[in-house]
Amino acid sequence: MRKKVRKNFFFEKKKQKTFVRCRGPSISARQKEQKFFGSFFQKRTFFLFLALPATSFAAEHLRCGVITEPLDWNKTDLHGSLVPLAVEICKAIATARYGAPDRLDVQSFDSEGDALDAVHAGRVDIAAGVTPDFGQAQRSRVQFSLPFFHDAQGFLVHRAEGIHTLGDITGHKLCYIEGADNDPTVLTALATRGIKPLPFGFQEEGEMDAAIMDRHCQVTSAYLSKLAEARATFRNHAEYVLLPDLLALAPVTVATKAGDLRLSGIVNATISVLLQAEFLGVTQASAEKYPHSEDPRLQRLLGEDFAMATAFDLPHDWSRHVISLVGNYGEIYSRTVGPGTSFDLQRGLNALWNKGGLMAPLPLH
């Protein structure tokens, strides 16, 4: 009898436990509901994410293509690697369009053609560091901006050679890369002037650079950016100088997709703002606190005239913001390719129009 009672006691206990588990599922049920609906919405969100176009993810960043240039001369892209300068220009454009220089996605390309094709295909918004080419513009359906750098074909010599002008080149060994556009340009230009060097062509840049360092070549000719880039690798680079004589001009610009008037307008306006800021003496340090002026040029530059901002649907002080975060053109040039950098390039052609250079902004109207 006792065993039976004991058995019933445990049975009742067991029933009670079962009853508690069945009656108290309110907590676990909510958890199950939350888990179910959370999973449901996560999946729906995931599929919605997949359904969005790729451009949506880059909508708040400027996708900028830059040309790194191959280590050896490819006989087509004749500039040196202007990536530091190009990236700063991209930062300025990103600041103008999205309000901050870090709203930037930089993509590297080995050639200008590849970068322009990427603009046409929509893989990047702009390509910075390209020279206008009418044929390529038609093939890739792109348009070019104001120049942000003027390159030119020049000459590099060792100080000890005693070569100071083109006339001094006669009788000296002139080295160049065969098959590149620089090759016939220099030979024809010198012949026209009655200058007779001892021409010596190379197929590879490494061999030619070694010949220059060992002074088997007394003078070499290429674009200034390429000569400056090569000079930076020489063990005694300070002994090599660029002659003031130039043969051909090659502006470096930003490319945008043909028909994108707003973006191309913002690009040109940004480059113009950088140049005008240098001309008017507005620097990165002074832009935000620059006092009010009755000068209409300063009013337009610093956002007191809303006309340009309205045209591009930008904040009225976008240009002031660009200068304060990136600097004016002179400041950008100095810290990327100017004296004291590895390129060590004087302003030259890239000085402002009022200082003997070619850099001039469009009117900021």
C-alpha positions in Angstrom: 0.0 0.0 0.0 2.8 2.4 0.8 4.5 1.6 -2.4 1.3 2.4 -4.3 1.0 5.7 -2.6 4.6 6.5 -3.2 4.1 5.6 -6.8 1.1 7.8 -7.2 3.0 10.6 -5.5 5.8 10.5 -8.1 3.2 10.1 -10.8 1.5 13.3 -9.6 4.8 15.0 -9.5 5.6 13.9 -13.0 2.2 15.1 -14.2 2.8 18.4 -12.4 6.1 18.9 -14.1 4.5 18.0 -17.4 1.7 20.4 -16.7 4.2 23.2 -15.9 6.1 22.6 -19.1 2.9 22.7 -21.1 1.4 25.7 -19.4 4.5 27.8 -19.2 5.6 27.9 -22.9 4.8 31.6 -23.2 8.4 32.5 -22.9 9.8 30.0 -25.3 6.9 30.6 -27.7 7.9 34.3 -27.9 11.4 33.3 -28.5 10.3 31.0 -31.3 8.2 33.7 -32.8 11.1 36.2 -32.6 13.4 33.6 -34.1 11.0 32.8 -36.9 10.1 36.4 -37.8 13.7 37.6 -37.4 14.9 34.9 -39.8 12.1 35.7 -42.1 12.9 39.4 -42.3 16.7 38.7 -42.5 16.0 36.6 -45.5 13.7 39.1 -47.1 16.3 41.9 -46.4 19.1 39.7 -47.9 17.1 39.1 -51.1 16.3 42.8 -51.3 20.0 43.5 -50.9 20.7 41.2 -53.8 18.1 42.8 -55.9 19.6 46.3 -55.6 21.8 47.5 -58.5 25.6 47.5 -57.9 25.7 51.3 -58.3 23.5 51.7 -55.1 26.4 50.6 -53.0 28.7 53.2 -54.5 26.1 55.9 -54.4 27.7 57.7 -51.5 31.3 57.3 -52.6 33.2 58.6 -55.6 34.8 55.8 -57.6 38.0 57.2 -59.0 40.3 55.4 -61.4 44.0 56.3 -61.4 46.8 55.2 -63.7 49.7 53.6 -61.9 51.8 53.2 -65.1 53.9 50.1 -65.5 57.4 50.0 -64.1 58.8 49.8 -67.6 57.8 52.2 -70.4 54.9 50.7 -72.4 55.5 53.0 -75.4 51.8 54.2 -75.1 51.3 55.8 -71.7 54.3 58.1 -71.6 53.7 59.9 -68.3 55.3 59.0 -65.0 53.0 57.7 -62.2 51.1 60.8 -61.1 49.0 58.8 -58.6 49.7 61.1 -55.5 48.5 64.2 -57.4 45.6 62.4 -59.0 44.3 61.0 -55.7 44.3 64.5 -54.2 42.3 65.8 -57.1 39.9 62.9 -56.6 39.6 63.7 -52.9 38.7 67.3 -53.8 36.0 66.1 -56.2 34.7 63.6 -53.6 34.5 66.4 -51.0 32.6 68.6 -53.5 30.1 65.9 -54.3 29.7 64.0 -51.0 31.1 66.4 -48.4 34.2 64.5 -47.3 37.5 63.5 -48.9 37.2 59.9 -47.5 34.1 59.3 -49.5 36.4 57.9 -52.1 37.0 54.5 -53.6 40.3 54.5 -55.6 40.9 51.9 -58.2 44.2 51.4 -60.0 44.7 50.7 -63.7 47.8 49.9 -65.7 46.9 52.1 -68.7 44.9 55.1 -69.6 42.9 53.0 -72.1 41.8 50.5 -69.3 40.8 53.4 -67.1 38.7 55.1 -69.8 37.0 51.8 -70.7 36.1 51.4 -67.0 34.5 54.9 -67.0 32.4 53.9 -70.1 31.4 50.6 -68.5 30.4 52.4 -65.3 32.9 50.6 -63.1 34.3 53.9 -62.0 32.8 57.4 -62.1 35.9 59.3 -63.1 39.5 58.5 -64.3 42.1 61.0 -63.1 45.5 61.3 -64.8 44.6 60.8 -68.5 45.7 62.9 -71.5 42.9 63.9 -73.9 42.7 61.6 -77.0 40.0 62.3 -79.5 40.0 58.7 -80.8 39.9 57.2 -77.4 37.1 59.7 -76.4 35.0 58.4 -79.2 35.7 54.7 -78.5 35.2 54.9 -74.8 32.4 57.6 -74.9 34.2 59.9 -72.4 34.8 63.6 -72.0 37.8 65.4 -70.5 38.1 68.1 -67.9 40.3 71.1 -67.5 44.0 70.1 -67.0 45.1 69.6 -63.4 48.7 69.1 -64.6 50.7 70.0 -67.7 53.3 67.5 -68.7 55.8 68.1 -71.5 58.6 66.4 -73.3 61.9 67.6 -72.0 65.5 66.5 -71.3 67.4 65.1 -68.3 71.2 65.5 -68.0 73.9 65.1 -65.4 75.3 68.4 -64.1 78.9 67.4 -64.9 78.1 67.1 -68.7 78.0 70.8 -69.1 74.7 70.7 -71.1 72.6 73.7 -70.3 70.6 74.3 -73.5 69.5 72.3 -76.5 72.4 73.6 -78.5 74.8 71.9 -76.1 73.4 68.5 -77.0 75.3 68.3 -80.3 77.9 65.6 -80.2 76.5 64.0 -77.0 74.9 60.6 -76.8 71.1 61.0 -76.7 69.1 58.1 -75.2 65.4 57.3 -75.7 63.0 54.5 -75.9 62.6 53.2 -79.4 59.1 53.0 -80.8 57.5 55.5 -78.4 56.1 58.8 -79.6 58.9 60.6 -77.8 61.4 59.0 -80.2 60.5 60.7 -83.5 59.5 63.9 -81.7 62.9 64.5 -80.2 64.9 63.5 -83.3 62.8 65.6 -85.7 62.8 68.6 -83.4 66.5 68.6 -82.9 67.2 68.1 -86.6 64.9 71.0 -87.4 67.1 73.2 -85.2 70.3 71.9 -86.7 71.3 70.1 -83.5 73.1 66.8 -84.1 73.3 64.4 -81.1 74.5 60.8 -81.2 71.1 59.0 -81.0 71.0 55.7 -79.1 67.7 53.8 -78.7 66.7 51.3 -76.0 63.9 48.8 -75.8 63.7 48.7 -72.0 63.6 51.4 -69.5 65.7 49.5 -66.9 68.6 49.3 -69.4 68.3 53.0 -70.3 68.2 54.1 -66.7 71.3 52.1 -65.9 73.1 53.7 -68.9 72.0 57.2 -67.6 73.3 56.4 -64.1 76.6 55.1 -65.4 76.7 58.2 -67.7 76.9 56.1 -70.9 74.1 58.4 -71.9 74.8 62.1 -71.6 71.2 63.2 -72.1 67.8 61.5 -72.4 64.4 62.8 -73.5 60.9 61.9 -72.3 57.9 63.5 -70.5 59.0 65.5 -67.5 56.9 63.3 -65.1 58.6 60.2 -66.5 62.1 61.7 -66.2 61.4 62.9 -62.7 60.1 59.4 -61.7 63.2 57.8 -63.1 65.5 60.3 -61.5 64.1 59.6 -58.1 65.4 56.0 -58.3 69.0 57.1 -59.1 71.5 56.7 -56.3 72.8 60.3 -56.9 69.6 61.8 -58.2 70.4 65.3 -57.0 73.2 65.4 -59.7 70.6 65.2 -62.5 68.7 68.2 -63.7 65.9 68.9 -66.1 66.6 71.4 -68.9 64.2 74.3 -69.4 63.7 73.5 -73.1 60.5 71.6 -73.9 59.3 70.0 -77.1 55.7 68.9 -76.7 52.8 69.6 -74.4 50.7 66.8 -72.8 47.9 68.0 -70.4 46.7 65.6 -67.8 42.9 65.7 -67.0 40.0 63.9 -65.5 37.7 61.9 -67.7 33.9 61.4 -67.1 31.3 59.5 -68.9 30.0 61.4 -72.0 26.6 63.0 -71.3 27.0 63.2 -67.5 26.8 67.0 -67.4 26.4 67.3 -63.7 29.5 65.3 -62.7 31.7 66.8 -65.5 30.5 70.2 -64.3 31.4 69.4 -60.7 34.8 68.2 -61.8 35.6 71.4 -63.7 34.2 73.6 -61.0 36.3 71.8 -58.4 39.6 72.2 -60.3 38.7 75.8 -60.9 38.0 76.4 -57.2 41.5 74.9 -56.3 43.2 77.2 -58.8 41.2 80.3 -57.9 41.8 79.7 -54.2 45.6 79.8 -54.8 45.2 82.9 -57.0 43.2 84.8 -54.3 45.4 83.5 -51.4 42.8 81.3 -49.7 44.6 78.4 -48.1 43.5 75.2 -46.3 44.2 76.9 -42.9 42.3 80.1 -43.7 39.3 78.9 -45.8 36.8 78.2 -42.9 37.6 81.5 -41.0 38.1 83.7 -44.0 36.3 87.0 -43.3 33.5 88.5 -45.4 34.7 90.4 -48.4 33.1 92.8 -50.9 35.2 91.2 -53.6 32.8 89.3 -55.8 35.5 86.8 -56.7 35.9 85.8 -53.0 32.1 85.8 -52.5 31.7 83.3 -55.4 34.7 81.2 -54.2 33.7 80.9 -50.6 30.0 80.3 -51.1 28.4 83.7 -50.4 27.0 83.6 -54.0 24.7 80.7 -54.3 24.5 80.6 -58.1 27.1 77.9 -58.8 26.0 75.7 -55.8 22.4 75.9 -57.0 23.4 74.9 -60.6 25.0 71.7 -59.3 22.6 71.1 -56.4 25.3 71.4 -53.9 25.5 73.1 -50.4 26.2 76.8 -50.8 29.5 76.5 -49.0 30.8 73.4 -50.8 33.8 75.2 -52.3 34.9 76.6 -49.0 34.6 73.1 -47.6 36.8 71.7 -50.4 39.6 74.2 -49.7 39.5 73.7 -46.0 39.8 69.9 -46.2 42.1 69.5 -49.2 43.8 72.8 -49.7 44.3 75.0 -52.8 46.1 73.8 -55.9 49.5 75.2 -54.9 49.3 73.3 -51.6 48.3 70.1 -53.3 51.1 70.4 -55.9 53.7 71.1 -53.2 52.9 68.0 -51.2 52.6 65.6 -54.1 55.0 66.4 -56.9 56.7 69.7 -56.0 60.1 70.5 -54.7 61.0 68.3 -51.7 59.0 65.3 -53.0 60.4 62.4 -54.9 59.4 64.0 -58.2 61.0 67.3 -57.2 59.3 69.2 -60.0 59.3 73.0 -60.1 56.0 74.6 -61.0 57.0 75.6 -64.5 54.0 75.1 -66.8 51.9 74.3 -63.8 52.3 77.8 -62.3 49.3 80.0 -62.3 48.5 82.0 -65.4 49.6 85.2 -63.7 53.0 83.7 -62.9 54.0 82.5 -66.3 52.3 79.1 -66.2 49.3 77.6 -68.0 47.1 76.9 -65.0 43.9 79.0 -65.2 40.4 78.4 -63.7 37.1 78.8 -65.5 35.1 81.8 -64.2 33.2 80.7 -61.1 29.8 82.0 -62.2 
